[in-house]
Amino acid sequence: MSATFIANGLAVIGAGSIIGIDLIDAVLLAGSLGVIKVAEQLARNFLDDGRLTMEEINQSFSVLDRGPKN
């Protein structure tokens, strides 16, 4: 979840400054939304059958755009 927060938070630094949003506010908002998105998917997968498999956990984290791969 920490990596999710950081990846989403850092992605908005430039965009936030362009439109006049305070840097820390933009990072906190984007990071929190990424974590919430993953947590929601984990909860939905758990509600399906009362357990989480590694495949479901991996799928939950893959709902985020990973961006370009090097």
mmCIF file of the N, C-alpha and C atoms, coordinates in Angstrom:
data_MODEL
# 
_entry.id   MODEL 
# 
loop_
_atom_site.group_PDB 
_atom_site.id 
_atom_site.type_symbol 
_atom_site.label_atom_id 
_atom_site.label_alt_id 
_atom_site.label_comp_id 
_atom_site.label_asym_id 
_atom_site.label_entity_id 
_atom_site.label_seq_id 
_atom_site.pdbx_PDB_ins_code 
_atom_site.Cartn_x 
_atom_site.Cartn_y 
_atom_site.Cartn_z 
_atom_site.occupancy 
_atom_site.B_iso_or_equiv 
_atom_site.pdbx_formal_charge 
_atom_site.auth_seq_id 
_atom_site.auth_comp_id 
_atom_site.auth_asym_id 
_atom_site.auth_atom_id 
_atom_site.pdbx_PDB_model_num 
ATOM 1   N N  . MET A 1 1  ? 0.825   -1.185  0.000   1.00 0.00 ? 1  MET A N  1 
ATOM 2   C CA . MET A 1 1  ? 0.000   0.000   0.000   1.00 0.00 ? 1  MET A CA 1 
ATOM 3   C C  . MET A 1 1  ? 0.875   1.255   0.000   1.00 0.00 ? 1  MET A C  1 
ATOM 4   N N  . SER A 1 2  ? 2.020   1.183   0.667   1.00 0.00 ? 2  SER A N  1 
ATOM 5   C CA . SER A 1 2  ? 2.926   2.338   0.662   1.00 0.00 ? 2  SER A CA 1 
ATOM 6   C C  . SER A 1 2  ? 3.403   2.654   -0.749  1.00 0.00 ? 2  SER A C  1 
ATOM 7   N N  . ALA A 1 3  ? 3.766   1.613   -1.477  1.00 0.00 ? 3  ALA A N  1 
ATOM 8   C CA . ALA A 1 3  ? 4.216   1.824   -2.854  1.00 0.00 ? 3  ALA A CA 1 
ATOM 9   C C  . ALA A 1 3  ? 3.085   2.388   -3.713  1.00 0.00 ? 3  ALA A C  1 
ATOM 10  N N  . THR A 1 4  ? 1.861   1.926   -3.473  1.00 0.00 ? 4  THR A N  1 
ATOM 11  C CA . THR A 1 4  ? 0.703   2.454   -4.198  1.00 0.00 ? 4  THR A CA 1 
ATOM 12  C C  . THR A 1 4  ? 0.536   3.935   -3.928  1.00 0.00 ? 4  THR A C  1 
ATOM 13  N N  . PHE A 1 5  ? 0.639   4.319   -2.649  1.00 0.00 ? 5  PHE A N  1 
ATOM 14  C CA . PHE A 1 5  ? 0.501   5.716   -2.270  1.00 0.00 ? 5  PHE A CA 1 
ATOM 15  C C  . PHE A 1 5  ? 1.580   6.570   -2.934  1.00 0.00 ? 5  PHE A C  1 
ATOM 16  N N  . ILE A 1 6  ? 2.818   6.111   -2.858  1.00 0.00 ? 6  ILE A N  1 
ATOM 17  C CA . ILE A 1 6  ? 3.936   6.869   -3.418  1.00 0.00 ? 6  ILE A CA 1 
ATOM 18  C C  . ILE A 1 6  ? 3.817   6.995   -4.937  1.00 0.00 ? 6  ILE A C  1 
ATOM 19  N N  . ALA A 1 7  ? 3.518   5.883   -5.608  1.00 0.00 ? 7  ALA A N  1 
ATOM 20  C CA . ALA A 1 7  ? 3.420   5.918   -7.069  1.00 0.00 ? 7  ALA A CA 1 
ATOM 21  C C  . ALA A 1 7  ? 2.330   6.870   -7.536  1.00 0.00 ? 7  ALA A C  1 
ATOM 22  N N  . ASN A 1 8  ? 1.189   6.841   -6.879  1.00 0.00 ? 8  ASN A N  1 
ATOM 23  C CA . ASN A 1 8  ? 0.100   7.726   -7.274  1.00 0.00 ? 8  ASN A CA 1 
ATOM 24  C C  . ASN A 1 8  ? 0.366   9.158   -6.849  1.00 0.00 ? 8  ASN A C  1 
ATOM 25  N N  . GLY A 1 9  ? 0.935   9.342   -5.682  1.00 0.00 ? 9  GLY A N  1 
ATOM 26  C CA . GLY A 1 9  ? 1.207   10.686  -5.189  1.00 0.00 ? 9  GLY A CA 1 
ATOM 27  C C  . GLY A 1 9  ? 2.236   11.424  -6.024  1.00 0.00 ? 9  GLY A C  1 
ATOM 28  N N  . LEU A 1 10 ? 3.308   10.752  -6.377  1.00 0.00 ? 10 LEU A N  1 
ATOM 29  C CA . LEU A 1 10 ? 4.369   11.401  -7.145  1.00 0.00 ? 10 LEU A CA 1 
ATOM 30  C C  . LEU A 1 10 ? 3.948   11.713  -8.569  1.00 0.00 ? 10 LEU A C  1 
ATOM 31  N N  . ALA A 1 11 ? 2.980   10.964  -9.075  1.00 0.00 ? 11 ALA A N  1 
ATOM 32  C CA . ALA A 1 11 ? 2.541   11.163  -10.450 1.00 0.00 ? 11 ALA A CA 1 
ATOM 33  C C  . ALA A 1 11 ? 1.848   12.504  -10.665 1.00 0.00 ? 11 ALA A C  1 
ATOM 34  N N  . VAL A 1 12 ? 1.385   13.160  -9.608  1.00 0.00 ? 12 VAL A N  1 
ATOM 35  C CA . VAL A 1 12 ? 0.614   14.396  -9.771  1.00 0.00 ? 12 VAL A CA 1 
ATOM 36  C C  . VAL A 1 12 ? 1.378   15.656  -9.402  1.00 0.00 ? 12 VAL A C  1 
ATOM 37  N N  . ILE A 1 13 ? 2.625   15.533  -9.055  1.00 0.00 ? 13 ILE A N  1 
ATOM 38  C CA . ILE A 1 13 ? 3.384   16.715  -8.627  1.00 0.00 ? 13 ILE A CA 1 
ATOM 39  C C  . ILE A 1 13 ? 3.378   17.795  -9.701  1.00 0.00 ? 13 ILE A C  1 
ATOM 40  N N  . GLY A 1 14 ? 3.692   17.448  -10.912 1.00 0.00 ? 14 GLY A N  1 
ATOM 41  C CA . GLY A 1 14 ? 3.712   18.439  -11.991 1.00 0.00 ? 14 GLY A CA 1 
ATOM 42  C C  . GLY A 1 14 ? 2.337   18.975  -12.312 1.00 0.00 ? 14 GLY A C  1 
ATOM 43  N N  . ALA A 1 15 ? 1.357   18.096  -12.384 1.00 0.00 ? 15 ALA A N  1 
ATOM 44  C CA . ALA A 1 15 ? -0.006  18.528  -12.723 1.00 0.00 ? 15 ALA A CA 1 
ATOM 45  C C  . ALA A 1 15 ? -0.573  19.456  -11.658 1.00 0.00 ? 15 ALA A C  1 
ATOM 46  N N  . GLY A 1 16 ? -0.330  19.156  -10.403 1.00 0.00 ? 16 GLY A N  1 
ATOM 47  C CA . GLY A 1 16 ? -0.841  20.007  -9.324  1.00 0.00 ? 16 GLY A CA 1 
ATOM 48  C C  . GLY A 1 16 ? -0.268  21.400  -9.370  1.00 0.00 ? 16 GLY A C  1 
ATOM 49  N N  . SER A 1 17 ? 1.019   21.506  -9.673  1.00 0.00 ? 17 SER A N  1 
ATOM 50  C CA . SER A 1 17 ? 1.637   22.821  -9.714  1.00 0.00 ? 17 SER A CA 1 
ATOM 51  C C  . SER A 1 17 ? 1.158   23.636  -10.916 1.00 0.00 ? 17 SER A C  1 
ATOM 52  N N  . ILE A 1 18 ? 0.845   22.970  -11.997 1.00 0.00 ? 18 ILE A N  1 
ATOM 53  C CA . ILE A 1 18 ? 0.374   23.669  -13.193 1.00 0.00 ? 18 ILE A CA 1 
ATOM 54  C C  . ILE A 1 18 ? -0.981  24.324  -12.958 1.00 0.00 ? 18 ILE A C  1 
ATOM 55  N N  . ILE A 1 19 ? -1.871  23.639  -12.258 1.00 0.00 ? 19 ILE A N  1 
ATOM 56  C CA . ILE A 1 19 ? -3.216  24.186  -12.062 1.00 0.00 ? 19 ILE A CA 1 
ATOM 57  C C  . ILE A 1 19 ? -3.385  24.900  -10.726 1.00 0.00 ? 19 ILE A C  1 
ATOM 58  N N  . GLY A 1 20 ? -2.296  25.058  -9.981  1.00 0.00 ? 20 GLY A N  1 
ATOM 59  C CA . GLY A 1 20 ? -2.326  25.875  -8.784  1.00 0.00 ? 20 GLY A CA 1 
ATOM 60  C C  . GLY A 1 20 ? -2.746  25.188  -7.505  1.00 0.00 ? 20 GLY A C  1 
ATOM 61  N N  . ILE A 1 21 ? -2.709  23.862  -7.459  1.00 0.00 ? 21 ILE A N  1 
ATOM 62  C CA . ILE A 1 21 ? -3.020  23.142  -6.231  1.00 0.00 ? 21 ILE A CA 1 
ATOM 63  C C  . ILE A 1 21 ? -1.735  23.018  -5.419  1.00 0.00 ? 21 ILE A C  1 
ATOM 64  N N  . ASP A 1 22 ? -1.842  23.239  -4.117  1.00 0.00 ? 22 ASP A N  1 
ATOM 65  C CA . ASP A 1 22 ? -0.691  23.105  -3.230  1.00 0.00 ? 22 ASP A CA 1 
ATOM 66  C C  . ASP A 1 22 ? -0.077  21.715  -3.399  1.00 0.00 ? 22 ASP A C  1 
ATOM 67  N N  . LEU A 1 23 ? 1.231   21.644  -3.446  1.00 0.00 ? 23 LEU A N  1 
ATOM 68  C CA . LEU A 1 23 ? 1.953   20.403  -3.715  1.00 0.00 ? 23 LEU A CA 1 
ATOM 69  C C  . LEU A 1 23 ? 1.557   19.287  -2.757  1.00 0.00 ? 23 LEU A C  1 
ATOM 70  N N  . ILE A 1 24 ? 1.593   19.539  -1.478  1.00 0.00 ? 24 ILE A N  1 
ATOM 71  C CA . ILE A 1 24 ? 1.301   18.491  -0.500  1.00 0.00 ? 24 ILE A CA 1 
ATOM 72  C C  . ILE A 1 24 ? -0.145  18.024  -0.614  1.00 0.00 ? 24 ILE A C  1 
ATOM 73  N N  . ASP A 1 25 ? -1.071  18.945  -0.894  1.00 0.00 ? 25 ASP A N  1 
ATOM 74  C CA . ASP A 1 25 ? -2.476  18.564  -1.054  1.00 0.00 ? 25 ASP A CA 1 
ATOM 75  C C  . ASP A 1 25 ? -2.663  17.646  -2.253  1.00 0.00 ? 25 ASP A C  1 
ATOM 76  N N  . ALA A 1 26 ? -1.998  17.955  -3.350  1.00 0.00 ? 26 ALA A N  1 
ATOM 77  C CA . ALA A 1 26 ? -2.108  17.136  -4.560  1.00 0.00 ? 26 ALA A CA 1 
ATOM 78  C C  . ALA A 1 26 ? -1.553  15.737  -4.327  1.00 0.00 ? 26 ALA A C  1 
ATOM 79  N N  . VAL A 1 27 ? -0.403  15.643  -3.666  1.00 0.00 ? 27 VAL A N  1 
ATOM 80  C CA . VAL A 1 27 ? 0.214   14.345  -3.399  1.00 0.00 ? 27 VAL A CA 1 
ATOM 81  C C  . VAL A 1 27 ? -0.656  13.519  -2.451  1.00 0.00 ? 27 VAL A C  1 
ATOM 82  N N  . LEU A 1 28 ? -1.149  14.144  -1.386  1.00 0.00 ? 28 LEU A N  1 
ATOM 83  C CA . LEU A 1 28 ? -1.990  13.423  -0.425  1.00 0.00 ? 28 LEU A CA 1 
ATOM 84  C C  . LEU A 1 28 ? -3.283  12.929  -1.070  1.00 0.00 ? 28 LEU A C  1 
ATOM 85  N N  . LEU A 1 29 ? -3.900  13.748  -1.886  1.00 0.00 ? 29 LEU A N  1 
ATOM 86  C CA . LEU A 1 29 ? -5.136  13.353  -2.538  1.00 0.00 ? 29 LEU A CA 1 
ATOM 87  C C  . LEU A 1 29 ? -4.910  12.194  -3.506  1.00 0.00 ? 29 LEU A C  1 
ATOM 88  N N  . ALA A 1 30 ? -3.936  12.316  -4.373  1.00 0.00 ? 30 ALA A N  1 
ATOM 89  C CA . ALA A 1 30 ? -3.683  11.267  -5.362  1.00 0.00 ? 30 ALA A CA 1 
ATOM 90  C C  . ALA A 1 30 ? -3.239  9.968   -4.697  1.00 0.00 ? 30 ALA A C  1 
ATOM 91  N N  . GLY A 1 31 ? -2.356  10.075  -3.714  1.00 0.00 ? 31 GLY A N  1 
ATOM 92  C CA . GLY A 1 31 ? -1.904  8.878   -3.012  1.00 0.00 ? 31 GLY A CA 1 
ATOM 93  C C  . GLY A 1 31 ? -3.035  8.178   -2.290  1.00 0.00 ? 31 GLY A C  1 
ATOM 94  N N  . SER A 1 32 ? -3.868  8.946   -1.626  1.00 0.00 ? 32 SER A N  1 
ATOM 95  C CA . SER A 1 32 ? -5.000  8.369   -0.896  1.00 0.00 ? 32 SER A CA 1 
ATOM 96  C C  . SER A 1 32 ? -5.994  7.704   -1.840  1.00 0.00 ? 32 SER A C  1 
ATOM 97  N N  . LEU A 1 33 ? -6.258  8.330   -2.969  1.00 0.00 ? 33 LEU A N  1 
ATOM 98  C CA . LEU A 1 33 ? -7.193  7.738   -3.925  1.00 0.00 ? 33 LEU A CA 1 
ATOM 99  C C  . LEU A 1 33 ? -6.675  6.414   -4.480  1.00 0.00 ? 33 LEU A C  1 
ATOM 100 N N  . GLY A 1 34 ? -5.381  6.313   -4.695  1.00 0.00 ? 34 GLY A N  1 
ATOM 101 C CA . GLY A 1 34 ? -4.808  5.050   -5.166  1.00 0.00 ? 34 GLY A CA 1 
ATOM 102 C C  . GLY A 1 34 ? -4.957  3.944   -4.139  1.00 0.00 ? 34 GLY A C  1 
ATOM 103 N N  . VAL A 1 35 ? -4.675  4.258   -2.885  1.00 0.00 ? 35 VAL A N  1 
ATOM 104 C CA . VAL A 1 35 ? -4.803  3.283   -1.804  1.00 0.00 ? 35 VAL A CA 1 
ATOM 105 C C  . VAL A 1 35 ? -6.267  2.857   -1.651  1.00 0.00 ? 35 VAL A C  1 
ATOM 106 N N  . ILE A 1 36 ? -7.168  3.808   -1.719  1.00 0.00 ? 36 ILE A N  1 
ATOM 107 C CA . ILE A 1 36 ? -8.593  3.504   -1.578  1.00 0.00 ? 36 ILE A CA 1 
ATOM 108 C C  . ILE A 1 36 ? -9.065  2.598   -2.712  1.00 0.00 ? 36 ILE A C  1 
ATOM 109 N N  . LYS A 1 37 ? -8.580  2.844   -3.915  1.00 0.00 ? 37 LYS A N  1 
ATOM 110 C CA . LYS A 1 37 ? -8.977  2.035   -5.071  1.00 0.00 ? 37 LYS A CA 1 
ATOM 111 C C  . LYS A 1 37 ? -8.543  0.578   -4.877  1.00 0.00 ? 37 LYS A C  1 
ATOM 112 N N  . VAL A 1 38 ? -7.317  0.370   -4.409  1.00 0.00 ? 38 VAL A N  1 
ATOM 113 C CA . VAL A 1 38 ? -6.828  -0.991  -4.177  1.00 0.00 ? 38 VAL A CA 1 
ATOM 114 C C  . VAL A 1 38 ? -7.581  -1.640  -3.019  1.00 0.00 ? 38 VAL A C  1 
ATOM 115 N N  . ALA A 1 39 ? -7.788  -0.902  -1.925  1.00 0.00 ? 39 ALA A N  1 
ATOM 116 C CA . ALA A 1 39 ? -8.501  -1.446  -0.769  1.00 0.00 ? 39 ALA A CA 1 
ATOM 117 C C  . ALA A 1 39 ? -9.929  -1.845  -1.154  1.00 0.00 ? 39 ALA A C  1 
ATOM 118 N N  . GLU A 1 40 ? -10.573 -1.042  -1.968  1.00 0.00 ? 40 GLU A N  1 
ATOM 119 C CA . GLU A 1 40 ? -11.932 -1.366  -2.415  1.00 0.00 ? 40 GLU A CA 1 
ATOM 120 C C  . GLU A 1 40 ? -11.939 -2.660  -3.219  1.00 0.00 ? 40 GLU A C  1 
ATOM 121 N N  . GLN A 1 41 ? -10.977 -2.817  -4.111  1.00 0.00 ? 41 GLN A N  1 
ATOM 122 C CA . GLN A 1 41 ? -10.926 -4.035  -4.926  1.00 0.00 ? 41 GLN A CA 1 
ATOM 123 C C  . GLN A 1 41 ? -10.628 -5.257  -4.060  1.00 0.00 ? 41 GLN A C  1 
ATOM 124 N N  . LEU A 1 42 ? -9.741  -5.115  -3.073  1.00 0.00 ? 42 LEU A N  1 
ATOM 125 C CA . LEU A 1 42 ? -9.468  -6.222  -2.154  1.00 0.00 ? 42 LEU A CA 1 
ATOM 126 C C  . LEU A 1 42 ? -10.732 -6.616  -1.397  1.00 0.00 ? 42 LEU A C  1 
ATOM 127 N N  . ALA A 1 43 ? -11.476 -5.622  -0.929  1.00 0.00 ? 43 ALA A N  1 
ATOM 128 C CA . ALA A 1 43 ? -12.713 -5.895  -0.193  1.00 0.00 ? 43 ALA A CA 1 
ATOM 129 C C  . ALA A 1 43 ? -13.731 -6.602  -1.088  1.00 0.00 ? 43 ALA A C  1 
ATOM 130 N N  . ARG A 1 44 ? -13.861 -6.153  -2.323  1.00 0.00 ? 44 ARG A N  1 
ATOM 131 C CA . ARG A 1 44 ? -14.811 -6.789  -3.241  1.00 0.00 ? 44 ARG A CA 1 
ATOM 132 C C  . ARG A 1 44 ? -14.429 -8.243  -3.508  1.00 0.00 ? 44 ARG A C  1 
ATOM 133 N N  . ASN A 1 45 ? -13.133 -8.484  -3.698  1.00 0.00 ? 45 ASN A N  1 
ATOM 134 C CA . ASN A 1 45 ? -12.677 -9.858  -3.925  1.00 0.00 ? 45 ASN A CA 1 
ATOM 135 C C  . ASN A 1 45 ? -12.923 -10.726 -2.696  1.00 0.00 ? 45 ASN A C  1 
ATOM 136 N N  . PHE A 1 46 ? -12.737 -10.172 -1.516  1.00 0.00 ? 46 PHE A N  1 
ATOM 137 C CA . PHE A 1 46 ? -12.970 -10.921 -0.283  1.00 0.00 ? 46 PHE A CA 1 
ATOM 138 C C  . PHE A 1 46 ? -14.454 -11.245 -0.118  1.00 0.00 ? 46 PHE A C  1 
ATOM 139 N N  . LEU A 1 47 ? -15.309 -10.298 -0.456  1.00 0.00 ? 47 LEU A N  1 
ATOM 140 C CA . LEU A 1 47 ? -16.750 -10.507 -0.301  1.00 0.00 ? 47 LEU A CA 1 
ATOM 141 C C  . LEU A 1 47 ? -17.281 -11.594 -1.230  1.00 0.00 ? 47 LEU A C  1 
ATOM 142 N N  . ASP A 1 48 ? -16.600 -11.844 -2.333  1.00 0.00 ? 48 ASP A N  1 
ATOM 143 C CA . ASP A 1 48 ? -17.050 -12.877 -3.267  1.00 0.00 ? 48 ASP A CA 1 
ATOM 144 C C  . ASP A 1 48 ? -17.136 -14.249 -2.609  1.00 0.00 ? 48 ASP A C  1 
ATOM 145 N N  . ASP A 1 49 ? -16.102 -14.626 -1.838  1.00 0.00 ? 49 ASP A N  1 
ATOM 146 C CA . ASP A 1 49 ? -16.089 -15.970 -1.248  1.00 0.00 ? 49 ASP A CA 1 
ATOM 147 C C  . ASP A 1 49 ? -15.497 -16.029 0.164   1.00 0.00 ? 49 ASP A C  1 
ATOM 148 N N  . GLY A 1 50 ? -15.215 -14.893 0.759   1.00 0.00 ? 50 GLY A N  1 
ATOM 149 C CA . GLY A 1 50 ? -14.712 -14.873 2.133   1.00 0.00 ? 50 GLY A CA 1 
ATOM 150 C C  . GLY A 1 50 ? -13.234 -15.155 2.279   1.00 0.00 ? 50 GLY A C  1 
ATOM 151 N N  . ARG A 1 51 ? -12.511 -15.140 1.191   1.00 0.00 ? 51 ARG A N  1 
ATOM 152 C CA . ARG A 1 51 ? -11.051 -15.341 1.254   1.00 0.00 ? 51 ARG A CA 1 
ATOM 153 C C  . ARG A 1 51 ? -10.390 -14.629 0.090   1.00 0.00 ? 51 ARG A C  1 
ATOM 154 N N  . LEU A 1 52 ? -9.094  -14.429 0.221   1.00 0.00 ? 52 LEU A N  1 
ATOM 155 C CA . LEU A 1 52 ? -8.314  -13.792 -0.843  1.00 0.00 ? 52 LEU A CA 1 
ATOM 156 C C  . LEU A 1 52 ? -7.200  -14.734 -1.272  1.00 0.00 ? 52 LEU A C  1 
ATOM 157 N N  . THR A 1 53 ? -7.135  -15.005 -2.547  1.00 0.00 ? 53 THR A N  1 
ATOM 158 C CA . THR A 1 53 ? -6.034  -15.785 -3.084  1.00 0.00 ? 53 THR A CA 1 
ATOM 159 C C  . THR A 1 53 ? -4.940  -14.823 -3.543  1.00 0.00 ? 53 THR A C  1 
ATOM 160 N N  . MET A 1 54 ? -3.761  -15.341 -3.785  1.00 0.00 ? 54 MET A N  1 
ATOM 161 C CA . MET A 1 54 ? -2.671  -14.500 -4.298  1.00 0.00 ? 54 MET A CA 1 
ATOM 162 C C  . MET A 1 54 ? -3.055  -13.904 -5.648  1.00 0.00 ? 54 MET A C  1 
ATOM 163 N N  . GLU A 1 55 ? -3.771  -14.661 -6.450  1.00 0.00 ? 55 GLU A N  1 
ATOM 164 C CA . GLU A 1 55 ? -4.215  -14.149 -7.750  1.00 0.00 ? 55 GLU A CA 1 
ATOM 165 C C  . GLU A 1 55 ? -5.152  -12.952 -7.573  1.00 0.00 ? 55 GLU A C  1 
ATOM 166 N N  . GLU A 1 56 ? -6.063  -13.040 -6.600  1.00 0.00 ? 56 GLU A N  1 
ATOM 167 C CA . GLU A 1 56 ? -6.987  -11.937 -6.344  1.00 0.00 ? 56 GLU A CA 1 
ATOM 168 C C  . GLU A 1 56 ? -6.252  -10.713 -5.791  1.00 0.00 ? 56 GLU A C  1 
ATOM 169 N N  . ILE A 1 57 ? -5.271  -10.956 -4.950  1.00 0.00 ? 57 ILE A N  1 
ATOM 170 C CA . ILE A 1 57 ? -4.483  -9.843  -4.401  1.00 0.00 ? 57 ILE A CA 1 
ATOM 171 C C  . ILE A 1 57 ? -3.707  -9.161  -5.517  1.00 0.00 ? 57 ILE A C  1 
ATOM 172 N N  . ASN A 1 58 ? -3.050  -9.942  -6.352  1.00 0.00 ? 58 ASN A N  1 
ATOM 173 C CA . ASN A 1 58 ? -2.303  -9.371  -7.476  1.00 0.00 ? 58 ASN A CA 1 
ATOM 174 C C  . ASN A 1 58 ? -3.230  -8.622  -8.429  1.00 0.00 ? 58 ASN A C  1 
ATOM 175 N N  . GLN A 1 59 ? -4.403  -9.176  -8.673  1.00 0.00 ? 59 GLN A N  1 
ATOM 176 C CA . GLN A 1 59 ? -5.367  -8.527  -9.552  1.00 0.00 ? 59 GLN A CA 1 
ATOM 177 C C  . GLN A 1 59 ? -5.843  -7.207  -8.947  1.00 0.00 ? 59 GLN A C  1 
ATOM 178 N N  . SER A 1 60 ? -5.995  -7.170  -7.632  1.00 0.00 ? 60 SER A N  1 
ATOM 179 C CA . SER A 1 60 ? -6.441  -5.943  -6.964  1.00 0.00 ? 60 SER A CA 1 
ATOM 180 C C  . SER A 1 60 ? -5.428  -4.816  -7.142  1.00 0.00 ? 60 SER A C  1 
ATOM 181 N N  . PHE A 1 61 ? -4.157  -5.137  -7.049  1.00 0.00 ? 61 PHE A N  1 
ATOM 182 C CA . PHE A 1 61 ? -3.132  -4.118  -7.225  1.00 0.00 ? 61 PHE A CA 1 
ATOM 183 C C  . PHE A 1 61 ? -2.952  -3.731  -8.686  1.00 0.00 ? 61 PHE A C  1 
ATOM 184 N N  . SER A 1 62 ? -3.384  -4.585  -9.598  1.00 0.00 ? 62 SER A N  1 
ATOM 185 C CA . SER A 1 62 ? -3.215  -4.271  -11.018 1.00 0.00 ? 62 SER A CA 1 
ATOM 186 C C  . SER A 1 62 ? -4.296  -3.333  -11.540 1.00 0.00 ? 62 SER A C  1 
ATOM 187 N N  . VAL A 1 63 ? -5.261  -2.926  -10.691 1.00 0.00 ? 63 VAL A N  1 
ATOM 188 C CA . VAL A 1 63 ? -6.275  -1.973  -11.156 1.00 0.00 ? 63 VAL A CA 1 
ATOM 189 C C  . VAL A 1 63 ? -5.675  -0.593  -11.405 1.00 0.00 ? 63 VAL A C  1 
ATOM 190 N N  . LEU A 1 64 ? -4.493  -0.361  -10.901 1.00 0.00 ? 64 LEU A N  1 
ATOM 191 C CA . LEU A 1 64 ? -3.818  0.926   -11.100 1.00 0.00 ? 64 LEU A CA 1 
ATOM 192 C C  . LEU A 1 64 ? -3.018  0.895   -12.378 1.00 0.00 ? 64 LEU A C  1 
ATOM 193 N N  . ASP A 1 65 ? -2.958  2.016   -13.045 1.00 0.00 ? 65 ASP A N  1 
ATOM 194 C CA . ASP A 1 65 ? -2.143  2.149   -14.248 1.00 0.00 ? 65 ASP A CA 1 
ATOM 195 C C  . ASP A 1 65 ? -0.681  2.156   -13.824 1.00 0.00 ? 65 ASP A C  1 
ATOM 196 N N  . ARG A 1 66 ? 0.080   1.243   -14.347 1.00 0.00 ? 66 ARG A N  1 
ATOM 197 C CA . ARG A 1 66 ? 1.485   1.142   -13.953 1.00 0.00 ? 66 ARG A CA 1 
ATOM 198 C C  . ARG A 1 66 ? 2.397   2.037   -14.756 1.00 0.00 ? 66 ARG A C  1 
ATOM 199 N N  . GLY A 1 67 ? 1.883   2.639   -15.806 1.00 0.00 ? 67 GLY A N  1 
ATOM 200 C CA . GLY A 1 67 ? 2.703   3.527   -16.616 1.00 0.00 ? 67 GLY A CA 1 
ATOM 201 C C  . GLY A 1 67 ? 3.670   2.752   -17.489 1.00 0.00 ? 67 GLY A C  1 
ATOM 202 N N  . PRO A 1 68 ? 4.593   3.456   -18.143 1.00 0.00 ? 68 PRO A N  1 
ATOM 203 C CA . PRO A 1 68 ? 5.525   2.804   -19.047 1.00 0.00 ? 68 PRO A CA 1 
ATOM 204 C C  . PRO A 1 68 ? 6.525   1.942   -18.309 1.00 0.00 ? 68 PRO A C  1 
ATOM 205 N N  . LYS A 1 69 ? 6.888   0.825   -18.922 1.00 0.00 ? 69 LYS A N  1 
ATOM 206 C CA . LYS A 1 69 ? 7.905   -0.059  -18.350 1.00 0.00 ? 69 LYS A CA 1 
ATOM 207 C C  . LYS A 1 69 ? 9.212   0.179   -19.056 1.00 0.00 ? 69 LYS A C  1 
ATOM 208 N N  . ASN A 1 70 ? 10.286  0.154   -18.288 1.00 0.00 ? 70 ASN A N  1 
ATOM 209 C CA . ASN A 1 70 ? 11.622  0.354   -18.872 1.00 0.00 ? 70 ASN A CA 1 
ATOM 210 C C  . ASN A 1 70 ? 12.256  -0.959  -19.208 1.00 0.00 ? 70 ASN A C  1 
# 
